[in-house]
Amino acid sequence: MIKEFDLIVIGAGAVGENVADRAVQGGLRTALVEAELVGGECSYWACMPSKALLRAGEVVAAARAVGGAEQAVTGEIDVAAVLKRRDSFTSDWDDEGQVKWVEGAGIELIRGHATFTGVKELEVRAADGTTTTLKATHAVVVSTGSTALLPDIPGLADSKPWTSREATSVKAIPARFTIVGGGVVAVEMATAYATLGSKVTLISRGALLANQEPFAGEAVGKALGDLGVDIHLGQSPAEVSRDAQGVVHTTLEDGSVIDSDEILVATGRLPRTGDLGLETIGLEPNQWLNTDDTLLVLGEDGAPLPGEWLYATGDVNHRALLTHQGKYQARAAGDVAAARAKGEPVHDQPWGRHVATADHQAVPQVTFTEPQVASIGMTAAAAEKAGYRTKVVDYEIGNVAGAAVHRDGYAGTARAVVDEDKKVLLGVTFVGPDVQELLHSATVAVVGEVPLHRLWHAVPSYPTISEVWLRLLETYGRDASA
Ligand SMILES: Cc1cc2nc3c(=O)[nH]c(=O)nc-3n(C[C@H](O)[C@H](O)[C@H](O)COP(=O)(O)OP(=O)(O)OC[C@H]3O[C@@H](n4cnc5c(N)ncnc54)[C@H](O)[C@@H]3O)c2cc1C
């Protein structure tokens, strides 16, 4: 069978769904191809289940940190209830609800695995082996996401290691759990599993949360230690094996051996571009798809493919491996593809809605550990490396009245990195309990390039943790005009 559409989106993760929705709103006949579950990684094996696994521990920690409420916490976390609640967020790994949304949005869903057979042409192989040829009159968008990277460690692949998929869809919490990695997935899962009763060992080659301000990883490491997590920094597994009883033996470079019931590998992601037939359109398989800010895929010469017909959004373009940032790209790509198809002007200025410029310097991210890490834009080190003349302003969030009343002994740090030439914020990091909702104020300030002298007029309510903004400005000093 041959079907023709204006636009074809490969991959119905959060990102692909949004591209398709935007394209339909722009008047394009749009198909969305999905090989697994509609909703993708975020819904079933990443954001939602991981946050559901973490939430009970957060709530209990919050109650334990408030005199009076603390006395009400008399029992243990009910692990079975946590897993059941997690299952409700993944709809028991059933995508019926998301399929209804796709159909309601006027998108044609095609189930199966898509491979390019040529320019604007794909073959989709369904689970029953039947194939459909899809042709796009205007464009194809690759939104195939990423997959876990398994490092080349002797014995690891044969030891049935877990990736984030097994860790987030777990049915029984292992008594002893080894985690390899020091990034967001590793520290979030270490927090979740430790609060759910595992004896966790974490092995990280580098510092924890190495891309964040250094005090973030330090605070998270200390809190993990307080939860009983055994942390080995500056170490990598030299060898891994699983014995006949199912016990995993992880030998570190220093010769020490860690025994556990399961091992999670959280050491990075790979692009899902290996089985897409990219070679038929002149691109190399297994590579991230580089794009310009309108999400057009760039060839080896750095220019969009002839005819400007191929886009890539979400994890697969490696601009920012986060759902919200991928969905932002999706809105831009869906809109720009519709505009190009109709011969309308493309708004490709930094402020235009057809470009994903925020990917470069203004990516917000929350790490849902205890304490949380919420950051936007550049760290002090990154800003300095990029050549900015900066001033770094730190403030202990616990000194803010709103934080003190929020939790007894509130401990946390805020950092603002100021561009001294323009007197605007390049980056902001909050580390502390419940800082997640502070982040968007920082995002608005960074993206809007709000001058510090105007920020003085953004008065935070009393007594909220947001008063940290006032304290940061006071610490910076009154001379906030460029
Ligand atoms: C444990 C974990 C926790 C995370 N937590 C957060 C978080 O809290 N917040 C956040 O913002 N981000 C989080 N992320 C990152 C987030 O999950 C990803 O950025 C997001 O899922 C990327 O969406 P996507 O649509 O690009 O890719 P995916 O969600 O991976 O979707 C790609 C889809 O394409 C399909 N596909 C692939 N190849 C083909 C093909 N050839 N034919 C047809 N279909 C195909 C796949 O089946 C899949 O459904 C987390 C990631 C992990 C691993």
The ligand as a Tripos MOL2 file, in Angstrom:
@<TRIPOS>MOLECULE
LIG
   53    58     1     0     0
SMALL
NO_CHARGES

@<TRIPOS>ATOM
      1 C1         15.2700    7.7840   33.4190 C.3       1 LIG1
      2 C2         15.0460    9.0600   32.6600 C.ar      1 LIG1
      3 C3         14.3890   10.0920   33.2760 C.ar      1 LIG1
      4 C4         14.1530   11.2680   32.5840 C.ar      1 LIG1
      5 N1         13.5130   12.2730   33.2310 N.ar      1 LIG1
      6 C5         13.2750   13.4190   32.5780 C.ar      1 LIG1
      7 C6         12.5810   14.4820   33.2230 C.ar      1 LIG1
      8 O1         12.1990   14.3960   34.3950 O.2       1 LIG1
      9 N2         12.3280   15.6050   32.5150 N.ar      1 LIG1
     10 C7         12.7490   15.7510   31.2240 C.ar      1 LIG1
     11 O2         12.5130   16.8000   30.6340 O.2       1 LIG1
     12 N3         13.4010   14.7600   30.5790 N.ar      1 LIG1
     13 C8         13.6660   13.6050   31.2280 C.ar      1 LIG1
     14 N4         14.3130   12.5930   30.5710 N.ar      1 LIG1
     15 C9         14.6390   12.7550   29.1380 C.3       1 LIG1
     16 C10        13.4030   12.4820   28.2880 C.3       1 LIG1
     17 O3         12.8930   11.2090   28.5890 O.3       1 LIG1
     18 C11        13.7340   12.5670   26.8080 C.3       1 LIG1
     19 O4         14.3530   13.8120   26.5480 O.3       1 LIG1
     20 C12        12.4760   12.4550   25.9540 C.3       1 LIG1
     21 O5         11.8110   11.2440   26.1910 O.3       1 LIG1
     22 C13        12.8440   12.5600   24.4680 C.3       1 LIG1
     23 O6         11.6580   12.4910   23.7220 O.3       1 LIG1
     24 P1         11.7050   12.1040   22.1670 P.3       1 LIG1
     25 O7         10.2910   12.2210   21.7010 O.co2     1 LIG1
     26 O8         12.7660   12.8420   21.4890 O.co2     1 LIG1
     27 O9         12.1590   10.5830   22.1560 O.3       1 LIG1
     28 P2         11.3820    9.2480   22.7180 P.3       1 LIG1
     29 O10        10.5160    9.5730   23.8600 O.co2     1 LIG1
     30 O11        12.4730    8.2660   22.8970 O.co2     1 LIG1
     31 O12        10.4550    8.8550   21.5120 O.3       1 LIG1
     32 C14        10.9780    8.3270   20.3250 C.3       1 LIG1
     33 C15         9.9460    7.3780   19.7560 C.3       1 LIG1
     34 O13        10.3480    6.9970   18.4570 O.3       1 LIG1
     35 C16        10.0230    5.6410   18.2530 C.3       1 LIG1
     36 N5         10.8890    5.1530   17.1750 N.ar      1 LIG1
     37 C17        12.2400    5.0800   17.1650 C.ar      1 LIG1
     38 N6         12.6790    4.6490   15.9730 N.ar      1 LIG1
     39 C18        11.5770    4.4360   15.2180 C.ar      1 LIG1
     40 C19        11.3730    3.9900   13.8960 C.ar      1 LIG1
     41 N7         12.4040    3.7230   13.0860 N.pl3     1 LIG1
     42 N8         10.1040    3.8740   13.4380 N.ar      1 LIG1
     43 C20         9.0470    4.1770   14.2330 C.ar      1 LIG1
     44 N9          9.1800    4.6150   15.4880 N.ar      1 LIG1
     45 C21        10.4320    4.7400   15.9810 C.ar      1 LIG1
     46 C22        10.3110    5.0100   19.6060 C.3       1 LIG1
     47 O14         9.6120    3.7940   19.7360 O.3       1 LIG1
     48 C23         9.8270    6.0830   20.5590 C.3       1 LIG1
     49 O15         8.4940    5.8960   20.9500 O.3       1 LIG1
     50 C24        14.5880   11.4090   31.2430 C.ar      1 LIG1
     51 C25        15.2550   10.3600   30.6160 C.ar      1 LIG1
     52 C26        15.4990    9.1940   31.3110 C.ar      1 LIG1
     53 C27        16.2010    8.0740   30.6030 C.3       1 LIG1
@<TRIPOS>BOND
     1     1     2 1
     2     2     3 ar
     3     2    52 ar
     4     3     4 ar
     5     4     5 ar
     6     4    50 ar
     7     5     6 ar
     8     6     7 ar
     9     6    13 1
    10     7     8 2
    11     7     9 ar
    12     9    10 ar
    13    10    11 2
    14    10    12 ar
    15    12    13 ar
    16    13    14 ar
    17    14    15 1
    18    14    50 ar
    19    15    16 1
    20    16    17 1
    21    16    18 1
    22    18    19 1
    23    18    20 1
    24    20    21 1
    25    20    22 1
    26    22    23 1
    27    23    24 1
    28    24    25 2
    29    24    26 1
    30    24    27 1
    31    27    28 1
    32    28    29 2
    33    28    30 1
    34    28    31 1
    35    31    32 1
    36    32    33 1
    37    33    34 1
    38    33    48 1
    39    34    35 1
    40    35    36 1
    41    35    46 1
    42    36    37 ar
    43    36    45 ar
    44    37    38 ar
    45    38    39 ar
    46    39    40 ar
    47    39    45 ar
    48    40    41 1
    49    40    42 ar
    50    42    43 ar
    51    43    44 ar
    52    44    45 ar
    53    46    47 1
    54    46    48 1
    55    48    49 1
    56    50    51 ar
    57    51    52 ar
    58    52    53 1
@<TRIPOS>SUBSTRUCTURE
     1 LIG1         1 GROUP 0 **** ****
